[in-house]
Amino acid sequence: MRKRLPHLRSALRLPGRQTVTRVLVAAVLAAAVVAQAAAALRPHVPLLLAATAASLAVEGVLHRWQRGMVSLFAKSHADITVRHVLRDLLLVLGLLRLAPEDEETAYTVLVAGLLACYALHCAIQAASVLVRRTRTLPVLTRNVDASALRLTPAPPALLRRPGPRLLVHGLPATTGLLVTAVTGEPRYAALGIAVSLGLALVGLAGLLVRLLPSRRPAGEQEVLDWFDAWLAEYRPTVGLYFSGGASSAYQADMWLEPLAKLGGKPVIILRERFMMQRIAATDVPIVCLPKVSTLLRLEHSTLQVLIHPSNSGKTSQVLRIPTIKHTFVNHGESDKLSSCNPYAKAYDEVWVAGPAARERYAAAQVGVEDKDVVEIGRPQLDAVRPYEGPPAGTYTTVLYAPTWEGWDGNPGNTSVIEAGENIVRALLADPGVRLLYKPHPLTGSVDPRAGAADRRIRELVRAANRQRTGERPSDNGELSSRTRELDRLTTASFRTAADSVERMLLQSTPEPGRAEAVARATAAWERAYWASLPEGEHRVVTDARPTLYSCFNRADLLISDVSSVVSDFLASGKPYAVANTSGLSEAAFRAAFPTAGAATVLTPDAVGVPALLDAVRHPERDERVGARAELKRRLLGPDEPTAQERFDRAVQALCAAARERRLPGQRQEETVCASGTLTLPG
């Protein structure tokens, strides 16, 4: 019965805990308002006190734990200002019903004071908007000295967020009105309103000071002139262009180290402001250009090549620049249709890992000509250690890393739904297996069945760990120490109230060697992490650390789907398996997906898992060693020259092509390209 419960909940679409919480909070707030209105009309002081206190408590819950409901109320025209005004006016109504006739004039003054508080609230909001506009720069940077732009810390968050500000500034007035309702003394309400007025005036003055010319950051034109001057001084030659959603930063991160290893002057071009803090640690200058008009200023720079790890709606905007050559490198290669997207023909060149990708584009006939395809390997895979023999310890470590369900509804995209539980059960049934389960971050984002299956798989892993006995090695503090050091290097210590200008100020001083320090700290953290775990403990790996490649290095076997994970794992030369949930026969599946050519193909029932484990433990029974080596060469190219060297050569060649295409008036006398200084004819 318990096993069927998750399926039953999924089928009935029962409301989740978050939904129930939101309904409860909304119901309590509505009941408090109704009770406050009834108490004010009656009047009934105890009920008025209780209802007002409950209403204020719910407001605190909303702004602390239920930010989504704050937006929902605002869309319903019941935002914090409306609720606060209603709460205070009901208090005033109750006071008027309780007050003797000869004191009505005093309460009229209190109402006037409340109105003044709300007028100041509106004035603060207007000033806050003006300050925010002066601090919205057309260019944001990291690892670039921007001290000339007069950058300053952001104003307190309380002055920029109307909801919490109104609660804090209005609390003295509301408290004074409540005390007056109990005592009948108007002076308490007057004192509370006076304190609220004072807080509001101080906040307004603090914002107005920031609008003075000497306290504002540089204006838009001044920033643009500074940016042009920086481009002329830095003289970038090759850049990484990236635009994407909040969860897509990893697509750019995987190219940071290869870009940094290039000679010359690399740069990273971003389009979304939030992405500035999501890009991993790097010594390369980062520039965010949200507007198209600012982006097009790159046409007059020394930039010759832009490398694109992904397609986005904003890619077409930068492709307009005729002085720059563009190449698509993708963020991973697989046999999926997305790895030969027709949009790739918009680029000057398409850089792929090996011959298999070239053949894939030719077979797809999407308009990418063979002469524009360049094989560069995968420079990122230097971190993947090669095969060192069969498992030497007690346990065989198996990495199950399925991909997500994708956008096209193809049942063969992910094995999680049809085969995931069977694969995991078969692995856990072997007492000599240690399982690492690393699902794709987007699992369940399209198909709820994938999310439900993922949760059931995680529970299987937890249950297996409960049954497996063994003492947990003591951390002795090393992992905690390594975590703190890595967090110090990778997580900027910003105030909660910091805005983009303040973060730009704190990151304006370049830190040479920081990326190398992060790499060393990451390696030390990974050693401490794996050492801190019991030898046979199964793990569900969902955090950014440990990385996928770190899991590769711990695994003796990979089980995955048709995805770039398989292509990358081939760099290790270790055995791997691919789940076939496409409905095709094994022969047709291997023919359709070349990356499965050297794999053990698993059916959804996972009956082949025991034989697969046996081949891993006894290499003499592994019949696919030669096939894996050959497929590695087809997918990733030769081992020599190295992928980084081929990447470097491809950059230099495309830089040369860009210089040849420039008009005479646009040529620079001297341009530094990827690995040296190249003199151009005038």
Summary of the structure (lengths in Angstrom):
residues: 682
radius of gyration: 31.1
end to end distance: 81.0
largest distance: 103.0
contacts: 2196
relative contact order: 0.09
helix: 56%
strand: 9%
